[in-house]
Amino acid sequence: MKTKAVRLYGVNDLRLEEFELPELREDEILAKVISDSIYMSTHKAALQGAEHKRVPDNVAQNPVIVGHEFCGVIEKVGSKWADQYKEGERFIVQTNLNLEENPLAAPGYSFPYIGGDATHIVIPNAVMEKNCLLPYAGDAFFYGSLSEPMSCIIGGFHANYHTVRGKYEHSMGIVEGGNCAILAGAGPMGLGAIDYALHGDRRPGLLVVTDIDDMRLKRAAGFYTPEDAAEHGVRLVYLNTNTSVHPENTNEAIRALTGGRGFDDVFVFAPVKPVVEQGDALLGQDGCLNFFAGPTKTDFSAMFNFYNVHYASTHIVGTSGGNTENMFEYVSLMNQGRLNPAAMITHVGGLNCIAEAVVNLDKIPGGKKLAYTQIDMPLTAIDDMAELGETDPLMASLADLIARNNGLWCAEAEKFLLENAKPIR
């Protein structure tokens, strides 16, 4: 059968094309993709082309389907997997396959027939063998798409570790009731991290979120309020490091929030040298810095205080992606109503807008861009839908549904869009 998909050929060379999928083998699964959320790592893959660690060297001759935060419906199951998967079931994919022969290979970067930015895909045997094709019973596809970025966030929180002086043991996870900072944390992934820090099983006592954009901080504080945080035992502080504190004593002012003790856990959500170095300066005794943001430059580096490494046991970790357990944890917390990462989404569009959005992602303001791959729709800011609704009935209805949901994209808006939007042709 034919599919339409956005394929990567080289540096910023993304093409929406229709092509034939191969005949389904007995160990493969045919699936229909409904939603995919666009992440900066796809932009980085487009920016680097074959130089990207996950993209094949021969991508110019053998293009790959992009998109790795997707959710859809199984349409046909090869005989090998017929007892485990059924037609009509919804699914999500853990894209960190960790294949022995190619540890970095991942759907959305490395494969010709599986990726999130497509109408239909062929899921290869390796995905099922690695138990990375997961059932999803949520009532909205976009929550399934957000399972991948949320699993990355949860994995990052679990990757932090702490030590006990005199013992060669690592205690995994953030310090419960401790001091935690999320630097450059008012972007889409930062919002997910705030949500998890406040509503996960292990919470800090103090959470400081910094950014340099007042509008982003205001939006974050509107969704994740200090009052709600206090109800969950967390003191939440939002801080604009450009305007709230004097540039000559920024670090001292932030450390003062901890009574001068410093932070147990610091997450750096932007690959910016001064932000990394600020994170290092904020660490307290046995503090762990998690460099969460992925840089595009292979020689990216920053200074780190090794005096404190030796005498104060400060240390650093880096995480890229989550695992299946992280994804299950997200789905469980979401189903319990404890996590709602809808705040991450600021734009919605169709398959036709993806190529341009990926290439220009660093220039488009706002948070996550959500694409529905079965429809034709320009990338549209949620905040613009009410104004567009003055002449467009579809936008008017979407704006009304979103307004009823505290300004957030929601299951009702998704259902209406999928039923009424122009299909992709």
Sequence and secondary structure as in RCSB ss.txt:
>XXXX:A:sequence
MKTKAVRLYGVNDLRLEEFELPELREDEILAKVISDSIYMSTHKAALQGAEHKRVPDNVAQNPVIVGHEFCGVIE
KVGSKWADQYKEGERFIVQTNLNLEENPLAAPGYSFPYIGGDATHIVIPNAVMEKNCLLPYAGDAFFYGSLSEPM
SCIIGGFHANYHTVRGKYEHSMGIVEGGNCAILAGAGPMGLGAIDYALHGDRRPGLLVVTDIDDMRLKRAAGFYT
PEDAAEHGVRLVYLNTNTSVHPENTNEAIRALTGGRGFDDVFVFAPVKPVVEQGDALLGQDGCLNFFAGPTKTDF
SAMFNFYNVHYASTHIVGTSGGNTENMFEYVSLMNQGRLNPAAMITHVGGLNCIAEAVVNLDKIPGGKKLAYTQI
DMPLTAIDDMAELGETDPLMASLADLIARNNGLWCAEAEKFLLENAKPIR
>XXXX:A:secstr
 EEEEEEEEETTEEEEEEEE     TT EEEEEEEEEE HHHHHHHHHGGGSTTS TTTTTS EE   SEEEEEE
EE GGGTTT  TT EEEE      SS TT  TTTS SS  SSBSEEEE HHHHHTT EEE   S HHHHHTHHHH
HHHHHHHHH EEE TTS  EEES  TTSEEEEET SSHHHHHHHHHHHHSSS  SEEEEEES HHHHHHHHHHS 
HHHHHHTT EEEEEETTTTS GGGHHHHHHHTTTTS EEEEEE S  HHHHHHHHHHEEEEEEEEE S  SSTT 
     HHHHHHS  EEEE     HHHHHHHHHHHHTTS  GGGGEEEEEEGGGHHHHHHTGGGS SSEEEEETTB
    EEGGGHHHHTTT HHHHHHHHHHHTTTT   HHHHHHHHHHS B  
